[in-house]
Amino acid sequence: MFGRDRMDSLERQYASGDREYTIRQYREGDRDDLLAVYQEVLDPALSSDWFAWKYETNPYTEEIPVYVAEFDDDIVGAVGFWVLELHTGSRQIPAVQSCDGAVRPEHRREGLFTELFRIGLDRFAADDGFEIVFDFPNQLSKATFEKYGWQLVERQETYFRVQQPDAMVDGESVGPLSALARGGARVLSRGYLAAKSRQRPSVADHPKIDVERTAEIPAQTLAALYRHDIPDKLHLVRDETFYEWRFGNPHWEYTTYVGRYDGSPVAAVTTGTKVDDGTTIVHLTDIVPLVSSRPRTAVLVSVLEAILEANEDAALVVAPSGVIPDPVLSAYGFRSDQTVPLSLVSTPTIHGVYALTDDDEADGDRWVVDGKRVTDPDAWRTTFSEYDTG
């Protein structure tokens, strides 16, 4: 576990022009001032409960790995790091995801983000257990991350099922959905979804398949499904500790659908629901097992039908790529953001990695961990659970 005894807290003085800043680690008592920055720059809804869940109750670290920039004793910027446990396919290692970077407008272009980012990376690089940092920035941040030595893994593919195009187009949606709402929603109309519905097979009617819906997170069941077939790919460890913490984000409402065959759990999906400017969005946040098989796919179809039936009033249902077979997603009206029309209007998410070790420490190649090149998309298996935002 990443803890306070690993390294003394870092603090640096940083000068930009005639301004003097202190760059340091978060301290007890900073929360209100830090949240004021986050609410101004990132999202007005970010709350104390959110901060407590994300940083203070994180079971993988004993400290709060957030770094702040002070000017005249006021916090004017910050960068956070999300400590997690990564499975390489052969062992479990600590890993970290950069997140929650914010600088007040009047202090931008002073190099603060670079300094905040650097102090955090130095901290983790000094810990022998950490080898890589990963993140999912949007396309607009890609050049900035590459400047710091990050490598691109891939542009993440995401699947969208637009169920209420009128609500999205006629409303005043802002943020990540606005371009999609204005540019592509009407193309993905109910007629398209109805056509897809007529085409899909009726495998969900199998009498031995049952789907249980619960507002709880059945950590033991989900962890057992994960362990049933652990992928030989880089992914977050999904044990009881993970499930008991990960879905405590107060800004999302989570529901788990467990598909059973003849009474035994075979596959499960945890959904996250959020209302964004009056528009209800449902994410298929996590899917287990992470490895596909014929029995898993058959049960997943039933689970997916149960999810869509329960969320028929949602404007948008969003699925990750790589964990639900593409033909199943297509049959249920999901479209890739890498195909027209969504590719014309969506802002893609980028999967990037940063190596904390040098080549000598990594036996000659710091971009290889346990035989897997971390810049290879095929080396990873991710869902939205790997994202810090949902």
GIFENTA-V796536 format. One record per residue. N is the residue number from 1. OMEGA is omega as a letter, one per 30 degrees, with the letter a starting at -180 (none if undefined). Layout:
((N & OMEGA) (N & OMEGA))
//
This chain:
((1 & l) (2 & a) (3 & a) (4 & a) (5 & a) (6 & a) (7 & l) (8 & l) (9 & a) (10 & l) (11 & a) (12 & l) (13 & a) (14 & a) (15 & l) (16 & a) (17 & l) (18 & l) (19 & l) (20 & a) (21 & l) (22 & l) (23 & a) (24 & l) (25 & l) (26 & l) (27 & l) (28 & a) (29 & a) (30 & a) (31 & a) (32 & a) (33 & l) (34 & l) (35 & l) (36 & l) (37 & a) (38 & a) (39 & l) (40 & a) (41 & a) (42 & a) (43 & l) (44 & a) (45 & a) (46 & a) (47 & l) (48 & l) (49 & l) (50 & a) (51 & l) (52 & l) (53 & a) (54 & a) (55 & a) (56 & a) (57 & l) (58 & a) (59 & a) (60 & l) (61 & l) (62 & a) (63 & l) (64 & a) (65 & l) (66 & a) (67 & a) (68 & l) (69 & l) (70 & l) (71 & a) (72 & l) (73 & l) (74 & l) (75 & a) (76 & l) (77 & a) (78 & l) (79 & l) (80 & l) (81 & a) (82 & a) (83 & a) (84 & l) (85 & a) (86 & l) (87 & a) (88 & a) (89 & l) (90 & l) (91 & l) (92 & a) (93 & l) (94 & l) (95 & a) (96 & l) (97 & l) (98 & a) (99 & l) (100 & l) (101 & a) (102 & l) (103 & l) (104 & a) (105 & a) (106 & l) (107 & l) (108 & a) (109 & l) (110 & a) (111 & a) (112 & a) (113 & l) (114 & a) (115 & l) (116 & l) (117 & a) (118 & a) (119 & l) (120 & l) (121 & l) (122 & a) (123 & a) (124 & l) (125 & l) (126 & l) (127 & a) (128 & a) (129 & a) (130 & a) (131 & a) (132 & l) (133 & l) (134 & a) (135 & l) (136 & l) (137 & l) (138 & a) (139 & a) (140 & a) (141 & a) (142 & a) (143 & l) (144 & a) (145 & a) (146 & l) (147 & a) (148 & l) (149 & l) (150 & l) (151 & l) (152 & l) (153 & l) (154 & l) (155 & a) (156 & l) (157 & l) (158 & a) (159 & a) (160 & l) (161 & a) (162 & a) (163 & l) (164 & a) (165 & a) (166 & l) (167 & a) (168 & a) (169 & a) (170 & a) (171 & a) (172 & a) (173 & l) (174 & l) (175 & a) (176 & a) (177 & a) (178 & a) (179 & l) (180 & a) (181 & a) (182 & a) (183 & a) (184 & a) (185 & a) (186 & l) (187 & l) (188 & a) (189 & l) (190 & l) (191 & l) (192 & a) (193 & l) (194 & l) (195 & l) (196 & l) (197 & l) (198 & a) (199 & a) (200 & a) (201 & a) (202 & a) (203 & a) (204 & a) (205 & a) (206 & a) (207 & a) (208 & l) (209 & l) (210 & l) (211 & l) (212 & l) (213 & a) (214 & l) (215 & l) (216 & l) (217 & a) (218 & a) (219 & a) (220 & l) (221 & a) (222 & l) (223 & l) (224 & l) (225 & l) (226 & a) (227 & a) (228 & a) (229 & a) (230 & a) (231 & l) (232 & a) (233 & l) (234 & a) (235 & l) (236 & l) (237 & a) (238 & l) (239 & a) (240 & l) (241 & l) (242 & a) (243 & l) (244 & a) (245 & a) (246 & a) (247 & l) (248 & a) (249 & a) (250 & a) (251 & l) (252 & l) (253 & a) (254 & l) (255 & l) (256 & l) (257 & a) (258 & l) (259 & a) (260 & l) (261 & a) (262 & l) (263 & a) (264 & l) (265 & l) (266 & a) (267 & l) (268 & l) (269 & l) (270 & l) (271 & l) (272 & a) (273 & a) (274 & l) (275 & a) (276 & a) (277 & l) (278 & a) (279 & a) (280 & a) (281 & l) (282 & l) (283 & l) (284 & a) (285 & a) (286 & a) (287 & l) (288 & f) (289 & l) (290 & a) (291 & a) (292 & l) (293 & a) (294 & l) (295 & l) (296 & a) (297 & l) (298 & l) (299 & l) (300 & l) (301 & l) (302 & l) (303 & a) (304 & l) (305 & l) (306 & l) (307 & a) (308 & l) (309 & a) (310 & a) (311 & a) (312 & l) (313 & l) (314 & l) (315 & a) (316 & l) (317 & a) (318 & a) (319 & l) (320 & l) (321 & l) (322 & a) (323 & l) (324 & a) (325 & a) (326 & l) (327 & l) (328 & l) (329 & a) (330 & a) (331 & a) (332 & l) (333 & l) (334 & l) (335 & a) (336 & l) (337 & l) (338 & l) (339 & l) (340 & g) (341 & a) (342 & a) (343 & a) (344 & a) (345 & a) (346 & l) (347 & a) (348 & l) (349 & a) (350 & l) (351 & a) (352 & l) (353 & l) (354 & a) (355 & a) (356 & a) (357 & l) (358 & a) (359 & a) (360 & l) (361 & a) (362 & l) (363 & l) (364 & a) (365 & a) (366 & a) (367 & l) (368 & l) (369 & a) (370 & l) (371 & a) (372 & l) (373 & a) (374 & l) (375 & l) (376 & l) (377 & a) (378 & l) (379 & a) (380 & l) (381 & a) (382 & l) (383 & l) (384 & l) (385 & l) (386 & l) (387 & a) (388 & a) (389 & a) (390 & none))
//
